[in-house]
């Protein structure tokens, strides 16, 4: 009925205890009577009676920003969901059982909850004793129900959030019995009525979580927390509505050819259109990875649009027969389901690049876009369509980022070059696949990668991809100043390339130029707000420069993006791997290890996955596990020794003398110029 706090009396420089009556008790006693009683007690002077120094009345006011309430709710919800998955219901969630430690919430009394769940709950309910605190008690607990699940904790947490926003619980009365009875007579007053400035969706979410019947609430506490987060996102979106760019996702085009082998061709056209629209700078375009998660989808377009967070979708089909090509496309508004524009292109196969440019131009006209970059038709990268087919096969294999697919990708690029020795873009692709084989998987392909990148530049000095490829090669060779010049030139030629910004940022991190890396990763994140990778590395850079506030803020953005990616594709190993590390840095160590275990089960022999496991364990201070993962990753082919020396995630591991032994053994296997 009251909370006691240790406090400092600033006037008399002494430590005192402050007792704060609950709103229910304060209402029952009344201010006048309370002050009279305190005056009487204050006159008592006895060695076994605690003296009363002062008394007074204080009106509780909201002082926590709504964004912070949502952040804290997300943390609490994650902890409760973890408990619920292990069949533990807390049964007494309330402000007094949630404490803050270094800005992170901790839930108390889980030991009691476990005991009740294991042994005593049925006995207590059978005797009619409701476990919990009246102001936060769920209706099913209040009525002595036996089948209590996580939705009961959801109700109690919603009561707590209600109080954080409004300054009082949803139901207040002069007695515990009256408070409990109010739950069954009607809903509480809407939060929007009490605090008009909060988003309506936020208020509606809390109202749903406070539903009388458990089945009318959210399926889990995390879903409630996610809805609260979306309510703020929706508000921010409305505030930015006048300035933001329209959004469009390009779904993988369907192959309607009689030959199923032509599916790669439809995928290649899709990716080229994504890249073409991205270069215009007038649209927010989800990444290829996000769009291709809906390949061969059965969902309706409104559901896809909601998951991809876009207002418009472009879908199409490709029929390829001999030298003839038919491409049908349709631009759809997600909300209404109406087609904004559609067309069909019946052309010769050699016109494939012209068709892509015409589709991009038609979208610009149909959506009345204001371009931030010139919409000039591109020079066809090759006039040999067979070479183009090999190129797009190589690109699709490259995206899979596995040792065997990198070998196959290089072969596809070589076949494209055989058919068109002047295909600069194919040389750049070959340089990338060979470079990644060296940098990530330890293949002796660095000199071949350098040769391909240089040849690409000779063929087309104005090709952004060629400069980016050469910059990547130079970074692997340790020629970091030269690498930086190449990346800068690539960004100058094509500032919309996410891949260039991403690899440039990683090179700068290896170089130790963390402040510049912050700038570049910020740019990468602006190009693809839905992509979690740039946020993950940006968080590491903020950690490296000692900006804790921005580190935490970007970390939360990363987890939101990773959760979104996992919603689209639950088996996204990259989202799980990087997300595990970010969760560890945010203090959600248990959840981080859950994600890490999931990805190690999905892809146990991936060198990058295992090295990221080493990073997570380093951040958690588990140095034996970190070094064991590091050694295994190197055994699996990881070769980027410079990254290990500078990666902020490995700060703890680098303090262990065994770390240098691992690095020195790795560097002994590398060419001298790459160490």
Order of alpha helices (4+ residues) and beta strands (2+ residues): beta-beta-alpha-alpha-alpha-beta-beta-alpha-alpha-alpha-alpha-alpha-alpha-alpha-alpha-beta-beta-alpha-beta-alpha-alpha-beta-beta-beta-alpha-alpha-alpha-alpha-alpha-alpha-alpha-alpha-alpha-alpha-alpha-alpha-alpha-alpha-alpha-alpha-alpha-alpha
